[in-house]
Amino acid sequence: MNSINRTYTYSLKNEKADFFISKINEQMGFTEFEFYHNKIKYAARVNLTGSFNVENVMAALIVVSQIMNVDISTLICKLVNIESLYGRMQDINFGQDFSLIVDYAHTPGAFLKMFPIFKRLAKKRLISVFGSAGERDILKRRLQGEIADEYSDVIILCDEDPRGEDSMQIIRDIAEGIVTKTLNKDLFFIPDRKCAIEKAINIACSDDLVVTLGKGHESSIIYKDKSIFWDEQAVIKDIILSLGNRG
C-alpha cells in the first residue's frame, strides 16, 4: 500500500511487518484480533463472521490511520459499527438453537476459501445447501461437490439458477464429486430450494451449522421459461418461525 513517502505492510506471519496480526479469534457473528504496530499491542473486534475480514479491516485501518492521520485507538472503537453485507457471510439468527449462514459463494475458488471457515465455526455438524448455475461452467460442478464433500457432514443439493437445464442433471453433475456421502442418509437431492432449506433446518440439531450458498443477495431463481422471486433470508425466517424457533 503506497503513500507519497513510503509503503506500509501488514502480515499474519511476518513479525517485522508494520502491522503484525498476532492473534485471531473467529466466532459466529464476530471476529476478534490482536495486532502490533510500533511495538504497541492493540486489540480489536468486528461484528463480522470470518477471519478473512481481518485482512480487509487492516488494509482500511492502515489507510485511514497512516495516510489520513487518524488515531488507531479511535478507529478501533469505530470497528464495531461495521455491518456485514446482505447475503455475504451473513449470520442468520431467529432464535434457533443452531447456527445458520447465508453466503453468495458459488465457485470452486469461493468454496475453497469459505468451507474451511465454515468447518471451524461448526461446533458440531456442518450441513451445506447449494446448487450450481445452469447453462454455465459445467466443469465446476464436480469440483464444488468435491470441496463440499471434504468439509460437510451433510449435503443437500438444490436449484441455484437452472435456466434451461434439467435441475436433476445439474445435481447429478455436482454429486459426481461427492464420494463419502450416502444418498438419502447424508446426501439429499431436493431441487426445490425452499424445500431443501427446510430439510436442512429440520435435521439441524443444537450447535450444528447450516450454510446456504449461491444465492446470497440475489432476488430471483431463473428457470427456462420464468424467473421466480427469491429472498433467501425471508424464506429462512418463515421456516424457522413456523417451527417455533426451536430455541
Contacts in CASP RR format, 6 or more apart in sequence:
PFRMAT RR
TARGET T0000
AUTHOR 0000-0000-0000
METHOD contacts of the structure
MODEL  1
MNSINRTYTYSLKNEKADFFISKINEQMGFTEFEFYHNKIKYAARVNLTG
SFNVENVMAALIVVSQIMNVDISTLICKLVNIESLYGRMQDINFGQDFSL
IVDYAHTPGAFLKMFPIFKRLAKKRLISVFGSAGERDILKRRLQGEIADE
YSDVIILCDEDPRGEDSMQIIRDIAEGIVTKTLNKDLFFIPDRKCAIEKA
INIACSDDLVVTLGKGHESSIIYKDKSIFWDEQAVIKDIILSLGNRG
1 7 0 8 1.000
1 8 0 8 1.000
1 9 0 8 1.000
1 59 0 8 1.000
1 62 0 8 1.000
1 63 0 8 1.000
3 66 0 8 1.000
3 67 0 8 1.000
8 18 0 8 1.000
8 19 0 8 1.000
8 62 0 8 1.000
8 66 0 8 1.000
9 17 0 8 1.000
9 18 0 8 1.000
9 19 0 8 1.000
10 17 0 8 1.000
10 18 0 8 1.000
10 19 0 8 1.000
10 20 0 8 1.000
10 21 0 8 1.000
10 35 0 8 1.000
10 55 0 8 1.000
10 58 0 8 1.000
10 59 0 8 1.000
10 62 0 8 1.000
11 17 0 8 1.000
11 19 0 8 1.000
11 20 0 8 1.000
11 21 0 8 1.000
12 20 0 8 1.000
12 21 0 8 1.000
12 24 0 8 1.000
12 55 0 8 1.000
14 20 0 8 1.000
15 36 0 8 1.000
18 37 0 8 1.000
18 62 0 8 1.000
19 35 0 8 1.000
19 36 0 8 1.000
19 37 0 8 1.000
19 58 0 8 1.000
19 61 0 8 1.000
19 62 0 8 1.000
20 35 0 8 1.000
20 36 0 8 1.000
20 37 0 8 1.000
21 33 0 8 1.000
21 34 0 8 1.000
21 35 0 8 1.000
21 54 0 8 1.000
21 55 0 8 1.000
21 58 0 8 1.000
22 34 0 8 1.000
22 35 0 8 1.000
22 36 0 8 1.000
22 41 0 8 1.000
23 33 0 8 1.000
23 34 0 8 1.000
24 31 0 8 1.000
24 32 0 8 1.000
24 33 0 8 1.000
24 51 0 8 1.000
24 54 0 8 1.000
25 31 0 8 1.000
25 32 0 8 1.000
25 33 0 8 1.000
26 49 0 8 1.000
26 50 0 8 1.000
26 51 0 8 1.000
26 117 0 8 1.000
26 120 0 8 1.000
26 121 0 8 1.000
27 49 0 8 1.000
27 121 0 8 1.000
28 49 0 8 1.000
28 91 0 8 1.000
28 99 0 8 1.000
28 121 0 8 1.000
28 209 0 8 1.000
29 47 0 8 1.000
29 48 0 8 1.000
29 49 0 8 1.000
29 91 0 8 1.000
30 45 0 8 1.000
30 46 0 8 1.000
30 47 0 8 1.000
30 48 0 8 1.000
30 49 0 8 1.000
31 45 0 8 1.000
31 46 0 8 1.000
31 48 0 8 1.000
31 49 0 8 1.000
31 50 0 8 1.000
31 51 0 8 1.000
31 53 0 8 1.000
31 54 0 8 1.000
32 43 0 8 1.000
32 44 0 8 1.000
32 45 0 8 1.000
33 43 0 8 1.000
33 44 0 8 1.000
33 45 0 8 1.000
33 54 0 8 1.000
34 41 0 8 1.000
34 42 0 8 1.000
34 43 0 8 1.000
34 44 0 8 1.000
35 41 0 8 1.000
35 42 0 8 1.000
35 44 0 8 1.000
35 58 0 8 1.000
36 42 0 8 1.000
37 72 0 8 1.000
42 72 0 8 1.000
42 73 0 8 1.000
42 76 0 8 1.000
43 76 0 8 1.000
44 57 0 8 1.000
44 76 0 8 1.000
44 79 0 8 1.000
45 79 0 8 1.000
45 80 0 8 1.000
46 53 0 8 1.000
46 54 0 8 1.000
46 57 0 8 1.000
46 79 0 8 1.000
46 80 0 8 1.000
46 82 0 8 1.000
47 80 0 8 1.000
47 82 0 8 1.000
47 83 0 8 1.000
47 84 0 8 1.000
48 82 0 8 1.000
48 84 0 8 1.000
48 89 0 8 1.000
49 84 0 8 1.000
49 89 0 8 1.000
49 91 0 8 1.000
49 101 0 8 1.000
49 121 0 8 1.000
50 89 0 8 1.000
50 117 0 8 1.000
50 121 0 8 1.000
51 117 0 8 1.000
52 113 0 8 1.000
52 117 0 8 1.000
53 89 0 8 1.000
57 79 0 8 1.000
57 82 0 8 1.000
61 72 0 8 1.000
61 75 0 8 1.000
61 76 0 8 1.000
61 79 0 8 1.000
64 70 0 8 1.000
64 75 0 8 1.000
65 71 0 8 1.000
65 72 0 8 1.000
65 75 0 8 1.000
84 90 0 8 1.000
84 91 0 8 1.000
85 217 0 8 1.000
86 216 0 8 1.000
86 217 0 8 1.000
86 233 0 8 1.000
87 102 0 8 1.000
87 103 0 8 1.000
87 104 0 8 1.000
87 216 0 8 1.000
87 217 0 8 1.000
87 232 0 8 1.000
87 233 0 8 1.000
88 103 0 8 1.000
88 104 0 8 1.000
88 216 0 8 1.000
88 217 0 8 1.000
89 101 0 8 1.000
89 103 0 8 1.000
89 114 0 8 1.000
90 101 0 8 1.000
90 102 0 8 1.000
90 103 0 8 1.000
90 216 0 8 1.000
90 233 0 8 1.000
91 99 0 8 1.000
91 100 0 8 1.000
91 101 0 8 1.000
92 100 0 8 1.000
92 101 0 8 1.000
92 102 0 8 1.000
92 233 0 8 1.000
92 236 0 8 1.000
92 237 0 8 1.000
93 99 0 8 1.000
93 100 0 8 1.000
94 236 0 8 1.000
94 237 0 8 1.000
94 240 0 8 1.000
94 241 0 8 1.000
94 245 0 8 1.000
95 240 0 8 1.000
95 245 0 8 1.000
95 246 0 8 1.000
95 247 0 8 1.000
96 201 0 8 1.000
96 204 0 8 1.000
96 240 0 8 1.000
96 243 0 8 1.000
96 245 0 8 1.000
96 246 0 8 1.000
96 247 0 8 1.000
97 205 0 8 1.000
97 206 0 8 1.000
97 207 0 8 1.000
97 246 0 8 1.000
97 247 0 8 1.000
98 204 0 8 1.000
98 205 0 8 1.000
98 206 0 8 1.000
98 207 0 8 1.000
98 208 0 8 1.000
98 209 0 8 1.000
98 210 0 8 1.000
98 246 0 8 1.000
99 121 0 8 1.000
99 122 0 8 1.000
99 123 0 8 1.000
99 207 0 8 1.000
99 208 0 8 1.000
99 209 0 8 1.000
99 210 0 8 1.000
100 201 0 8 1.000
100 204 0 8 1.000
100 209 0 8 1.000
100 210 0 8 1.000
100 211 0 8 1.000
100 212 0 8 1.000
100 236 0 8 1.000
101 118 0 8 1.000
101 121 0 8 1.000
101 209 0 8 1.000
101 210 0 8 1.000
101 211 0 8 1.000
101 212 0 8 1.000
102 211 0 8 1.000
102 212 0 8 1.000
102 215 0 8 1.000
102 216 0 8 1.000
102 232 0 8 1.000
102 233 0 8 1.000
102 236 0 8 1.000
103 114 0 8 1.000
103 211 0 8 1.000
103 212 0 8 1.000
103 213 0 8 1.000
103 214 0 8 1.000
103 216 0 8 1.000
104 110 0 8 1.000
104 213 0 8 1.000
104 214 0 8 1.000
104 215 0 8 1.000
104 216 0 8 1.000
104 217 0 8 1.000
104 218 0 8 1.000
105 111 0 8 1.000
105 113 0 8 1.000
105 114 0 8 1.000
105 130 0 8 1.000
105 213 0 8 1.000
105 214 0 8 1.000
106 130 0 8 1.000
106 131 0 8 1.000
106 132 0 8 1.000
106 133 0 8 1.000
106 160 0 8 1.000
106 213 0 8 1.000
106 214 0 8 1.000
107 140 0 8 1.000
107 144 0 8 1.000
108 140 0 8 1.000
108 143 0 8 1.000
108 144 0 8 1.000
108 147 0 8 1.000
111 143 0 8 1.000
111 144 0 8 1.000
111 147 0 8 1.000
111 148 0 8 1.000
111 213 0 8 1.000
112 147 0 8 1.000
114 213 0 8 1.000
115 128 0 8 1.000
115 147 0 8 1.000
115 148 0 8 1.000
115 150 0 8 1.000
115 151 0 8 1.000
115 152 0 8 1.000
116 151 0 8 1.000
118 126 0 8 1.000
118 128 0 8 1.000
118 151 0 8 1.000
118 209 0 8 1.000
118 211 0 8 1.000
119 126 0 8 1.000
119 151 0 8 1.000
121 209 0 8 1.000
122 153 0 8 1.000
122 208 0 8 1.000
122 209 0 8 1.000
123 207 0 8 1.000
123 208 0 8 1.000
123 209 0 8 1.000
124 205 0 8 1.000
124 206 0 8 1.000
124 207 0 8 1.000
124 208 0 8 1.000
124 209 0 8 1.000
125 153 0 8 1.000
125 154 0 8 1.000
125 204 0 8 1.000
125 205 0 8 1.000
125 208 0 8 1.000
125 209 0 8 1.000
126 151 0 8 1.000
126 152 0 8 1.000
126 153 0 8 1.000
126 154 0 8 1.000
126 208 0 8 1.000
126 209 0 8 1.000
126 211 0 8 1.000
127 152 0 8 1.000
127 153 0 8 1.000
127 154 0 8 1.000
127 155 0 8 1.000
127 156 0 8 1.000
127 200 0 8 1.000
127 203 0 8 1.000
127 204 0 8 1.000
127 208 0 8 1.000
127 209 0 8 1.000
127 210 0 8 1.000
127 211 0 8 1.000
128 148 0 8 1.000
128 151 0 8 1.000
128 152 0 8 1.000
128 154 0 8 1.000
128 155 0 8 1.000
128 156 0 8 1.000
128 210 0 8 1.000
128 211 0 8 1.000
128 213 0 8 1.000
129 156 0 8 1.000
129 158 0 8 1.000
129 193 0 8 1.000
129 196 0 8 1.000
129 197 0 8 1.000
129 200 0 8 1.000
129 210 0 8 1.000
129 211 0 8 1.000
129 212 0 8 1.000
129 213 0 8 1.000
130 144 0 8 1.000
130 148 0 8 1.000
130 157 0 8 1.000
130 158 0 8 1.000
130 160 0 8 1.000
130 211 0 8 1.000
130 212 0 8 1.000
130 213 0 8 1.000
130 214 0 8 1.000
131 144 0 8 1.000
131 157 0 8 1.000
131 158 0 8 1.000
131 159 0 8 1.000
131 160 0 8 1.000
131 170 0 8 1.000
131 171 0 8 1.000
131 174 0 8 1.000
131 213 0 8 1.000
131 214 0 8 1.000
132 140 0 8 1.000
132 141 0 8 1.000
132 144 0 8 1.000
132 160 0 8 1.000
132 170 0 8 1.000
132 173 0 8 1.000
132 174 0 8 1.000
133 160 0 8 1.000
133 161 0 8 1.000
133 162 0 8 1.000
133 163 0 8 1.000
134 160 0 8 1.000
134 161 0 8 1.000
134 162 0 8 1.000
134 163 0 8 1.000
134 164 0 8 1.000
134 165 0 8 1.000
134 170 0 8 1.000
135 163 0 8 1.000
135 164 0 8 1.000
135 165 0 8 1.000
138 173 0 8 1.000
141 170 0 8 1.000
141 173 0 8 1.000
141 174 0 8 1.000
141 176 0 8 1.000
142 173 0 8 1.000
142 174 0 8 1.000
142 176 0 8 1.000
142 177 0 8 1.000
143 177 0 8 1.000
144 174 0 8 1.000
145 155 0 8 1.000
145 174 0 8 1.000
145 175 0 8 1.000
145 176 0 8 1.000
145 177 0 8 1.000
145 178 0 8 1.000
146 177 0 8 1.000
146 178 0 8 1.000
148 155 0 8 1.000
148 178 0 8 1.000
149 155 0 8 1.000
149 177 0 8 1.000
149 178 0 8 1.000
149 179 0 8 1.000
149 180 0 8 1.000
149 181 0 8 1.000
153 186 0 8 1.000
154 181 0 8 1.000
154 186 0 8 1.000
154 187 0 8 1.000
154 188 0 8 1.000
154 200 0 8 1.000
154 203 0 8 1.000
155 178 0 8 1.000
155 181 0 8 1.000
155 186 0 8 1.000
155 187 0 8 1.000
155 188 0 8 1.000
156 187 0 8 1.000
156 188 0 8 1.000
156 190 0 8 1.000
156 196 0 8 1.000
156 199 0 8 1.000
156 200 0 8 1.000
157 171 0 8 1.000
157 174 0 8 1.000
157 175 0 8 1.000
157 187 0 8 1.000
157 188 0 8 1.000
157 189 0 8 1.000
157 190 0 8 1.000
157 196 0 8 1.000
158 171 0 8 1.000
158 190 0 8 1.000
158 191 0 8 1.000
158 192 0 8 1.000
158 193 0 8 1.000
158 195 0 8 1.000
158 196 0 8 1.000
158 197 0 8 1.000
159 167 0 8 1.000
159 170 0 8 1.000
159 191 0 8 1.000
159 192 0 8 1.000
159 193 0 8 1.000
159 196 0 8 1.000
159 221 0 8 1.000
160 170 0 8 1.000
160 193 0 8 1.000
160 214 0 8 1.000
160 215 0 8 1.000
160 221 0 8 1.000
161 221 0 8 1.000
161 222 0 8 1.000
162 170 0 8 1.000
162 191 0 8 1.000
162 222 0 8 1.000
162 223 0 8 1.000
162 224 0 8 1.000
163 222 0 8 1.000
163 223 0 8 1.000
163 224 0 8 1.000
164 223 0 8 1.000
164 224 0 8 1.000
167 191 0 8 1.000
168 189 0 8 1.000
168 191 0 8 1.000
171 189 0 8 1.000
171 191 0 8 1.000
172 189 0 8 1.000
175 187 0 8 1.000
175 189 0 8 1.000
178 187 0 8 1.000
181 187 0 8 1.000
183 189 0 8 1.000
188 196 0 8 1.000
188 199 0 8 1.000
190 196 0 8 1.000
190 199 0 8 1.000
193 215 0 8 1.000
193 221 0 8 1.000
193 230 0 8 1.000
193 235 0 8 1.000
194 235 0 8 1.000
194 239 0 8 1.000
197 212 0 8 1.000
197 232 0 8 1.000
197 235 0 8 1.000
197 236 0 8 1.000
197 239 0 8 1.000
198 239 0 8 1.000
200 210 0 8 1.000
200 212 0 8 1.000
201 210 0 8 1.000
201 236 0 8 1.000
201 239 0 8 1.000
201 240 0 8 1.000
201 243 0 8 1.000
202 243 0 8 1.000
204 210 0 8 1.000
212 232 0 8 1.000
212 236 0 8 1.000
215 221 0 8 1.000
215 230 0 8 1.000
215 232 0 8 1.000
216 232 0 8 1.000
218 230 0 8 1.000
218 232 0 8 1.000
219 229 0 8 1.000
219 230 0 8 1.000
219 231 0 8 1.000
220 227 0 8 1.000
220 228 0 8 1.000
220 229 0 8 1.000
220 230 0 8 1.000
221 227 0 8 1.000
221 228 0 8 1.000
221 230 0 8 1.000
240 246 0 8 1.000
END
